[in-house]
Structures are given as structure tokens and as C-alpha cells.
């Protein structure tokens, strides 16, 4: 664990507000609201003028703000379309159908055991049955 990372006293898990998330524009406000109510520091792309931004702009904003990008977009993981290098982490959620409840059912358990330093420079592809970690450095 990183020396500056705060953890909960009993579980040793990271305090949610220590995890800074940037939600791609395709996420409904309900997803952001639930994440915030759970204690996560969340910004949606559409809240900062990126509702029509392309993937490169979304990624650049997440990197500049030192936030973990959460997306449904399959281009994140296709290095021909969008190469990933140095970043705070990218989580690609694969939910079918991509309803807010299905997304949260996959995302929340993962975030509850996530240490931000561990995901740095990694793409994590999450589904209800699988979790794949890809180092992007």
C-alpha cells in the first residue's frame, strides 16, 4: 500500500473518496449519483463540457485530472485505435445490457477492493464473470 493512502481502520481497504473517477459520457447520472453516495470522488464527462468529446479528449482529461477513467467504450483496449501509456488507470465495463444497475453491479464490488496505485497504467476489463488486467506501459 502507498504510504499516503488512507484506509479504513477495520478492513484495510481504501477510503472511497481516495479513488478519483472520471466517467465517460455514456454513463447515466444515476451511476454517478450512486458512486458519489457510496463516497467516491466522481466527475462525469458531460459535467465538464465533454459530452461530445472523442476518446482521446476524454482520456487526456482523465490523465490531466489524475482520475481513473471508467468507460463502456471498446476502443479502450484497442491499441491501434487508442494507444494507452501513462495514466491513472482505465476501467472498461462490459455489461449486457448496459443499464445503470448492471454497470453498478459489476463496478461497485471491484472499486471496493481497488487500490488506486495498483491500477495506475493498467486497463482493467470488467464483466460480471471476468476481470482482465492489462499493463499499458
N, C-alpha and C positions, 0 to 999 in steps of 0.2 A: 504494500500500500504506500502511496505517496505521502510524505511526511506532512504536507499541508492539507491533506484531505480529511474532512470531518466525517466521522462515522457515528452511527447510533450506538449508545453505550452497550446495549444487550446483544444486538445481532452482529455488530461489526460491519454492517452494510453501509454504503454511502448514504448520507442525508440527501433526499431528493433534490433540494434546491442547489446542491453542488453540481448536479447534472444539468447542463445548459443545452436545450434542444432547439433546433430550427426546423419547423415543419414545412415541407414543400407545399406549394399552393393547392394541391389536390385534396388536402385534409379538411374535413368539415370542422366548423367551430366547436362542435361537441367534443371532438378528440382533444383539442387544445384545452377546453374547459375542464375536462376530467383530469388531464395531466396536471393542470395548474392546481386543481382541488386536492390532488394527491401530493402536491408540494414541489413539482418540477418547475424549473425556470424555462418557460416556453414562449417562443415567438413564432407566429405563422408568417409565411412569406407575404401573404395578402395584407397583413397588418403594416408592412413596411414598404408598400408600393411595388411588390414583386409578384402581383397576381398574374401577370402575363410574361414574366421573365423566363428566359430559356435556362436549360440545365446548368450551363457554365456560369451564368449570373447567380443562380441560386447557390451553387457550390461556393463561388467566390465570396458571397455574403456570409455564408456559414463559416468559412475559413477566417474571414476578417473579424467576425464577431466571436471567434473561438467557441463555436457551438457544434454539437453533434447534429448532422443533417439526418432527418428522418424522411423517407420518401417511399412512394409506391412505384416509382419510375424504374423500369427495367434497364434504362440506359446507364444507370449507376451500376457498373459491373461489366459493361461492355467497353473495354479499353480502347477500341477503335473509335467509338463514338465519343466517349468522355473519359480520358485518362485521369486516374486519381494518383496523387502523390502525397504531399504533406497536408494533413487536415486533422481535425479533432475527432473524426470518425463519421462513418456513414452507415445508417441502418436502413436497409431496404426491406419493407414489409410486404410479404406475399400473402394476401388474404383474398379468399374467393367465397362469396362475393366481398368486395372491398367496402363493407359497411363500417360505420364508426364502431359498433360493438365488436365486430370480428377483428378489426385492427387493434382495438384496446385489449382484447382477449389474448392476442399474440404479443403485443408490445409491453404491457404493464409487467408481466412476470419477468421478462427479460431485463427491463430497466431496474427492477427491484434488486437484482443481483449484479448490476453493472458497476464497474469502477471506471470512471472516465479516462484514467491513464491507460487502462488496458485496451480500450477501443481506438486510441489515437493511431492514425494511419492504417486503420482496418476498415474494410467493408464487411458488414455482417448482414447476411441474407436470412431473414426470419420467416418461417411459416408455422402453421400450427403443429407440424410434425418434425421440422428440421431447423437447425441453426448452423449456418456455414460461415466461418471466419476466413477472410482473405486479407493477407498483408498486402498493402498497396505501395510500400516504399520501394 
